[in-house]
Amino acid sequence: MWVTGACLLLLFAPAADFQAEGLKALDAKQYDQAAQLFSQAVEADPNDYTAHFHLGLAYSLLGKDAEAIPEYQKTLALKPGLYQAELNLGILLVREKRAKEAVPLLDAAAQAKPKEFRPQWHLAEALLASGDAAQAEAHYRTAAEMDPKSAAAELGLGRAQAQQGRLEEAAGHFRKAAQLDANFNHALLELAALYEQNHQPAEAIAIYRQFPGDAAAEGRMGTLLLESQQYTDAIPYLEKAVARDPTTSNRLALATAYQMNKEPQKGLAQLDQAVASAPENFDLHMRYGRQLRDARQFIPAANQFAAAAKLAPDSREVWNELAAVLNSAEQYPQALAALDRVHALGNEIPGDYFLRAIILDRLHDYRPALEAYEKFLSTSGGQNPDQEFQARHRMITIRRILGQR
């Protein structure tokens, strides 16, 4: 990446032993020692731009970008237009997320060496990072023409086109990058992610299929197959995801796939384990409770709704669910207690009155049952015709029973 000390020996003749020894240390890859020596050279002559440049280079090679940047800036203040300093400083600024500052430096470097690949490619990287995808595309294209075997240039060209909304055109460059260099296979996964963002799941799935054994790719493929309602195909990948990483989200995805694939017991098993691993998750208890209810496992469902009620005691929704499932389990006093909580919270709906009425009716507590049926009819207003029909007929029967007493 960096212009090395060996190259610079041709440009700069060291004026002091610190510089000479520092260059030797650079060539020997003894970067810490080189930094110490060039620091001494700067102290000896603060206006020696070669000392500042080499100190910046040593810091760069040590990964100390924050220390390297001001040294390159000082170099350019003392020696404006120095190609090596402009290029290295521009690279560092991009790496430090300061791409807009890097653009003029790298543009100058590219103009200074118009036939060299590196300044063109780094300028394109800076432009793309700064949000100018169109200009970046032009420089990536120039870089790719200079080095047709550069996977990095092809990938950059694809990214620039994708940012401009030309995904199909970009896809060819992502694929070519992977063809040119196997180390760029990640470009295909990046392309798959772009297809996902562009709501093209089939194209994304086709790419993920090319990465058997890749945990992330298989996980995404399972999720996309699930979202595409290809439940049978999704299950093996989601099972692998749970085996590798049994997170709540992975278990929920697998539970959904089982449920939609008409394997409810397997789905319930995943939900049971999910709840066990996240007992403070209100939504998880609610989902598990509803699926247990749908499987007609009323008492286990009631236990889940009761657990949810402890987490959110002011939720009218959870007390309604609990009352309904307790009624189905013929736990009538407990169901009425849950409805009492709904009443205390306010905002009762017609269904609450109807459920209270039928429970009281079954308990032969006719007078409050009659009142609840009347309240239901006065609030339903034709919105629940079947229940209203049932309520009117039960009211007739209840009035006869009460009249006989």
Phi, psi and omega per residue, in radians:
M1 nan -0.798 -2.965
W2 -1.669 2.700 2.970
V3 -1.241 2.170 -2.986
T4 -1.561 2.916 3.119
G5 -1.078 -0.626 -3.134
A6 -1.067 -0.711 3.105
C7 -1.138 -0.702 -3.048
L8 -1.270 -0.338 3.075
L9 -1.026 -0.530 3.130
L10 -1.265 -0.393 -3.067
L11 -1.726 -0.630 -2.998
F12 -2.161 2.194 3.033
A13 -1.623 2.005 -3.082
P14 -1.028 2.323 -3.075
A15 -1.624 -0.136 -3.118
A16 -2.493 2.804 -3.139
D17 -1.072 -0.558 3.113
F18 -0.991 -0.758 -3.140
Q19 -1.173 -0.791 -3.118
A20 -1.066 -0.789 -3.139
E21 -1.213 -0.618 3.110
G22 -1.106 -0.733 3.108
L23 -1.108 -0.679 3.083
K24 -1.089 -0.728 3.129
A25 -1.127 -0.688 3.081
L26 -1.060 -0.829 -3.122
D27 -1.090 -0.510 3.118
A28 -1.526 0.061 -3.128
K29 1.078 0.513 3.061
Q30 -1.702 1.306 -2.909
Y31 -1.231 -0.635 3.096
D32 -1.067 -0.809 3.135
Q33 -1.126 -0.694 3.126
A34 -1.072 -0.743 -3.141
A35 -1.081 -0.709 3.121
Q36 -1.111 -0.738 -3.107
L37 -1.194 -0.734 -3.140
F38 -1.242 -0.531 3.032
S39 -1.080 -0.696 3.094
Q40 -1.174 -0.619 3.112
A41 -1.148 -0.695 3.103
V42 -1.122 -0.722 3.102
E43 -1.094 -0.653 -3.123
A44 -1.223 -0.610 -3.136
D45 -2.588 1.570 -3.092
P46 -1.088 -0.294 -3.122
N47 -1.703 0.154 3.105
D48 -1.501 1.791 -3.064
Y49 -1.148 -0.492 3.122
T50 -1.157 -0.633 3.114
A51 -1.158 -0.751 3.098
H52 -1.106 -0.721 3.137
F53 -1.077 -0.848 -3.099
H54 -1.166 -0.570 3.069
L55 -1.146 -0.759 3.069
G56 -1.058 -0.688 3.123
L57 -1.125 -0.765 3.127
A58 -1.071 -0.776 3.101
Y59 -1.087 -0.705 3.129
S60 -1.031 -0.792 -3.110
L61 -1.211 -0.378 3.055
L62 -1.499 -0.090 -3.091
G63 1.367 0.274 -3.139
K64 -1.678 1.256 -3.031
D65 -1.084 -0.699 -3.092
A66 -1.085 -0.581 3.102
E67 -1.404 -0.537 -3.086
A68 -1.265 -0.673 -3.033
I69 -0.981 -0.894 -3.132
P70 -1.111 -0.465 3.105
E71 -1.222 -0.712 3.074
Y72 -1.178 -0.653 3.103
Q73 -1.105 -0.714 3.094
K74 -1.133 -0.662 3.096
T75 -1.011 -0.815 -3.100
L76 -1.258 -0.487 3.053
A77 -1.163 -0.632 3.137
L78 -1.466 -0.531 -3.089
K79 -2.387 1.345 -3.115
P80 -1.008 2.476 3.059
G81 1.431 0.124 -3.138
L82 -1.201 1.980 -3.019
Y83 -0.942 -0.874 -3.056
Q84 -1.069 -0.665 -3.138
A85 -1.253 -0.697 3.118
E86 -1.085 -0.765 -3.117
L87 -1.148 -0.875 -3.093
N88 -1.136 -0.709 3.130
L89 -1.146 -0.732 3.106
G90 -1.046 -0.749 3.120
I91 -1.046 -0.789 -3.125
L92 -1.131 -0.726 -3.123
L93 -1.116 -0.668 3.067
V94 -1.098 -0.758 -3.122
R95 -1.125 -0.504 -3.141
E96 -1.591 0.259 3.110
K97 1.122 0.596 3.111
R98 -2.131 0.910 -2.978
A99 -1.096 -0.664 -3.113
K100 -1.086 -0.618 3.082
E101 -1.201 -0.499 -3.082
A102 -1.340 -0.504 -2.993
V103 -0.964 -0.912 -3.111
P104 -1.104 -0.583 3.105
L105 -1.152 -0.810 -3.106
L106 -1.272 -0.533 3.054
D107 -1.119 -0.737 3.096
A108 -1.113 -0.712 3.133
A109 -1.131 -0.699 3.133
A110 -1.144 -0.660 3.108
Q111 -1.230 -0.570 3.125
A112 -1.210 -0.594 -3.133
K113 -2.218 1.236 -3.003
P114 -1.140 -0.259 -3.106
K115 -1.825 0.107 -3.120
E116 -1.744 2.453 -3.081
F117 -1.188 -0.825 -2.923
R118 -1.035 -0.861 -3.141
P119 -1.109 -0.611 3.099
Q120 -1.103 -0.794 -3.090
W121 -1.193 -0.752 -3.140
H122 -1.177 -0.610 3.057
L123 -1.106 -0.749 3.095
A124 -1.051 -0.735 3.117
E125 -1.061 -0.748 -3.137
A126 -1.140 -0.747 3.138
L127 -1.114 -0.736 3.134
L128 -1.124 -0.756 -3.129
A129 -1.167 -0.475 -3.141
S130 -1.538 -0.022 3.049
G131 1.715 0.091 3.139
D132 -1.760 1.330 -3.043
A133 -1.167 -0.593 -3.104
A134 -1.141 -0.823 3.101
Q135 -1.170 -0.641 3.103
A136 -1.051 -0.739 -3.140
E137 -1.001 -0.755 -3.117
A138 -1.070 -0.727 -3.108
H139 -1.342 -0.573 3.030
Y140 -1.103 -0.699 -3.133
R141 -1.103 -0.734 3.097
T142 -1.090 -0.751 3.129
A143 -1.094 -0.726 -3.141
A144 -1.146 -0.594 3.084
E145 -1.207 -0.630 3.114
M146 -1.194 -0.634 -3.138
D147 -2.373 1.538 -3.097
P148 -1.086 -0.238 -3.130
K149 -1.698 0.137 -3.104
S150 -1.435 1.909 3.065
A151 -1.163 -0.593 -3.127
A152 -1.117 -0.695 3.129
A153 -1.179 -0.734 3.111
E154 -1.087 -0.753 3.134
L155 -1.118 -0.767 3.109
G156 -1.056 -0.709 3.130
L157 -1.102 -0.738 3.099
G158 -1.102 -0.753 3.135
R159 -1.098 -0.727 -3.134
A160 -1.111 -0.722 3.130
Q161 -1.206 -0.667 3.118
A162 -1.094 -0.697 3.127
Q163 -1.142 -0.377 3.101
Q164 -1.628 0.177 3.090
G165 1.411 0.287 -3.126
R166 -1.893 1.117 -2.981
L167 -1.162 -0.722 -3.112
E168 -1.109 -0.702 3.085
E169 -1.161 -0.702 -3.124
A170 -1.139 -0.594 -3.041
A171 -0.976 -0.648 3.125
G172 -1.070 -0.636 -3.133
H173 -1.306 -0.623 3.039
F174 -1.049 -0.780 -3.110
R175 -1.194 -0.653 3.140
K176 -1.164 -0.652 3.094
A177 -1.028 -0.762 3.136
A178 -1.184 -0.581 3.107
Q179 -1.221 -0.656 -3.107
L180 -1.231 -0.568 -3.047
D181 -2.620 2.057 -3.119
A182 -1.058 -0.418 3.091
N183 -1.176 -0.201 3.133
F184 -1.777 0.361 3.065
N185 -1.053 -0.437 3.090
H186 -1.040 -0.373 3.112
A187 -1.068 -0.606 3.124
L188 -1.193 -0.696 3.093
L189 -1.142 -0.631 3.075
E190 -1.131 -0.692 3.107
L191 -1.128 -0.702 3.105
A192 -1.053 -0.735 3.117
A193 -1.104 -0.651 3.094
L194 -1.154 -0.677 3.075
Y195 -1.086 -0.693 3.090
E196 -1.041 -0.839 -3.135
Q197 -1.072 -0.506 -3.118
N198 -1.595 0.216 3.108
H199 1.015 0.806 3.062
Q200 -2.160 1.213 -3.043
P201 -1.099 -0.611 -3.108
A202 -1.075 -0.724 3.132
E203 -1.169 -0.689 3.114
A204 -1.134 -0.772 3.140
I205 -1.049 -0.726 -3.142
A206 -1.024 -0.658 3.108
I207 -1.263 -0.794 -3.121
Y208 -1.034 -0.534 3.112
R209 -1.114 -0.354 -3.141
Q210 -1.387 -0.021 -3.078
F211 -2.164 1.048 3.100
P212 -1.111 2.380 -3.131
G213 1.582 -0.230 3.084
D214 -1.435 1.977 -3.016
A215 -1.022 -0.813 -3.098
A216 -1.131 -0.760 -3.118
A217 -1.132 -0.766 3.140
E218 -1.159 -0.645 3.092
G219 -1.091 -0.781 3.114
R220 -1.139 -0.684 -3.130
M221 -1.116 -0.737 3.097
G222 -1.027 -0.759 3.140
T223 -1.123 -0.749 -3.135
L224 -1.178 -0.684 3.090
L225 -1.110 -0.656 3.091
L226 -1.112 -0.840 -3.136
E227 -1.125 -0.467 3.119
S228 -1.527 0.127 3.108
Q229 1.123 0.464 3.043
Q230 -1.723 1.224 -2.924
Y231 -1.153 -0.750 -3.124
T232 -1.076 -0.759 3.129
D233 -1.195 -0.562 -3.081
A234 -1.247 -0.581 -2.973
I235 -0.975 -0.846 -3.109
P236 -1.026 -0.662 -3.127
Y237 -1.262 -0.665 3.111
L238 -1.224 -0.581 3.057
E239 -1.108 -0.729 3.086
K240 -1.105 -0.705 -3.139
A241 -1.082 -0.734 3.129
V242 -1.177 -0.697 3.137
A243 -1.092 -0.676 -3.128
R244 -1.376 -0.697 -3.010
D245 -2.537 1.521 -3.036
P246 -1.353 1.005 3.104
T247 -1.321 2.866 3.104
T248 -1.037 -0.769 -3.103
S249 -1.115 -0.698 3.107
N250 -1.143 -0.714 3.133
R251 -1.157 -0.679 3.130
L252 -1.134 -0.704 3.116
A253 -1.102 -0.770 3.131
L254 -1.155 -0.690 3.097
A255 -1.043 -0.736 3.111
T256 -1.091 -0.766 -3.139
A257 -1.094 -0.766 3.097
Y258 -1.058 -0.802 -3.094
Q259 -1.064 -0.819 -3.109
M260 -1.252 -0.381 3.117
N261 -1.590 0.224 3.114
K262 1.074 0.754 3.008
E263 -2.193 1.128 -2.971
P264 -1.088 -0.617 -3.101
Q265 -1.143 -0.656 3.071
K266 -1.145 -0.664 3.104
G267 -1.115 -0.751 3.126
L268 -1.109 -0.630 3.117
A269 -1.095 -0.693 3.106
Q270 -1.176 -0.708 3.125
L271 -1.137 -0.652 3.124
D272 -1.061 -0.754 3.140
Q273 -1.244 -0.604 3.105
A274 -1.119 -0.773 3.120
V275 -1.110 -0.689 3.136
A276 -1.093 -0.568 -3.121
S277 -1.510 -0.271 -3.125
A278 -2.423 1.153 -3.035
P279 -1.168 -0.254 -3.134
E280 -1.667 0.172 -3.088
N281 -1.600 1.816 -3.107
F282 -1.032 -0.871 -3.079
D283 -1.067 -0.607 -3.141
L284 -1.171 -0.754 3.064
H285 -1.060 -0.716 -3.132
M286 -1.123 -0.763 -3.133
R287 -1.139 -0.781 -3.140
Y288 -1.103 -0.741 3.121
G289 -1.041 -0.746 -3.116
R290 -1.169 -0.670 3.141
Q291 -1.257 -0.605 3.030
L292 -1.126 -0.699 3.085
R293 -1.056 -0.796 -3.131
D294 -1.127 -0.483 3.081
A295 -1.491 0.101 3.127
R296 1.084 0.536 3.012
Q297 -1.753 1.358 -2.885
F298 -1.223 -0.744 -3.118
I299 -1.174 -0.816 3.035
P300 -1.018 -0.647 3.103
A301 -1.105 -0.753 3.127
A302 -1.064 -0.648 3.112
N303 -1.094 -0.664 3.121
Q304 -1.208 -0.744 3.114
F305 -1.150 -0.616 3.103
A306 -1.142 -0.688 3.094
A307 -1.122 -0.700 3.101
A308 -1.124 -0.662 -3.136
A309 -1.119 -0.573 3.081
K310 -1.160 -0.594 -3.139
L311 -1.349 -0.548 -3.107
A312 -2.416 1.283 -3.046
P313 -1.152 -0.262 3.137
D314 -1.701 0.206 -3.132
S315 -1.534 1.976 3.090
R316 -1.122 -0.583 -3.118
E317 -1.030 -0.804 -3.058
V318 -1.215 -0.652 3.128
W319 -1.205 -0.599 3.039
N320 -1.082 -0.816 3.130
E321 -1.066 -0.760 -3.118
L322 -1.115 -0.767 3.131
A323 -1.058 -0.764 -3.088
A324 -1.132 -0.754 -3.086
V325 -1.292 -0.564 3.061
L326 -1.176 -0.618 3.041
N327 -1.087 -0.770 3.118
S328 -1.101 -0.549 3.112
A329 -1.472 0.057 -3.130
E330 1.074 0.533 3.049
Q331 -1.714 1.260 -2.921
Y332 -1.169 -0.803 3.126
P333 -1.052 -0.691 3.124
Q334 -1.178 -0.634 3.109
A335 -1.131 -0.708 3.099
L336 -1.131 -0.645 3.109
A337 -1.102 -0.684 3.100
A338 -1.138 -0.690 3.112
L339 -1.180 -0.534 3.066
D340 -1.102 -0.616 3.093
R341 -1.186 -0.666 3.077
V342 -1.060 -0.787 -3.136
H343 -1.079 -0.719 -3.134
A344 -1.136 -0.541 3.140
L345 -1.381 -0.309 3.133
G346 1.452 3.110 3.120
N347 1.050 0.723 3.076
E348 -1.142 2.607 3.121
I349 -1.934 2.875 -3.113
P350 -0.908 -0.666 -3.129
G351 -1.066 -0.535 3.105
D352 -1.131 -0.754 3.135
Y353 -1.159 -0.699 -3.127
F354 -1.137 -0.776 3.139
L355 -1.099 -0.741 3.090
R356 -1.049 -0.732 -3.109
A357 -1.089 -0.828 -3.078
I358 -1.221 -0.550 3.086
I359 -1.174 -0.825 3.117
L360 -1.091 -0.639 3.105
D361 -1.062 -0.803 -3.139
R362 -1.150 -0.504 3.107
L363 -1.472 0.043 -3.132
H364 1.076 0.482 3.069
D365 -1.696 1.368 -2.824
Y366 -1.261 -0.678 -3.058
R367 -1.111 -0.918 3.068
P368 -1.129 -0.485 3.066
A369 -1.110 -0.764 3.122
L370 -1.066 -0.758 3.122
E371 -1.075 -0.702 -3.135
A372 -1.182 -0.686 3.084
Y373 -1.089 -0.737 3.126
E374 -1.087 -0.727 3.129
K375 -1.128 -0.670 3.107
F376 -1.071 -0.855 -3.100
L377 -1.120 -0.611 -3.113
S378 -1.257 -0.372 -3.109
T379 -1.833 -0.360 -3.062
S380 -1.289 -0.722 3.049
G381 1.021 0.687 3.088
G382 1.440 0.061 -3.091
Q383 -1.414 -0.326 -3.102
N384 -2.276 1.258 -2.971
P385 -1.044 -0.706 -3.116
D386 -1.125 -0.801 -3.141
Q387 -1.188 -0.610 3.114
E388 -1.143 -0.686 3.082
F389 -1.070 -0.811 3.131
Q390 -1.079 -0.748 -3.111
A391 -1.087 -0.763 -3.110
R392 -1.100 -0.728 -3.133
H393 -1.216 -0.655 3.102
R394 -1.191 -0.614 3.116
M395 -1.098 -0.682 3.088
I396 -1.068 -0.800 -3.125
T397 -1.136 -0.759 -3.108
I398 -1.134 -0.690 3.132
R399 -1.120 -0.646 3.087
R400 -1.125 -0.750 -3.122
I401 -1.115 -0.775 -3.125
L402 -1.164 -0.547 -3.131
G403 -1.267 -0.417 -3.128
Q404 -1.428 -0.215 -3.087
R405 -1.477 nan nan
